[in-house]
Amino acid sequence: MNGPLDWLASIGTIIAASLLAFDLGRRASAYGFILFCAVAALWVYIGLTSDAIPLAAMNGVLLLINAWGVWQYWFHPKNRSEGASDQAGAD
């Protein structure tokens, strides 16, 4: 380990965590979850190719958890209807 992909995954993880921690709004949080999914998939690849199975397993689970976050923030029907009612109220 310690190659360019490792650095990319590390920096991506820091950015994703920052998007959630700074609470910059729903859209930023949703993008944070999407970025978490991407870097978790990258960590799974890194773990499998460098024989770091615990790293791959942990990030496989995190990928599922963050995919659920993407669903909650972007696609869940309750959030879609809230966004529509917010738009109607803004007019």
Secondary structure by P-SEA (a helix, b strand, c coil): cccaaaaaaaaaaaaaaaaaaacccaaaaaaaaaaaaaaaaaaaaaaaaacaaaaaaaaaaaaaaaaaaaaaccccaaaaaaaaaaaaaac
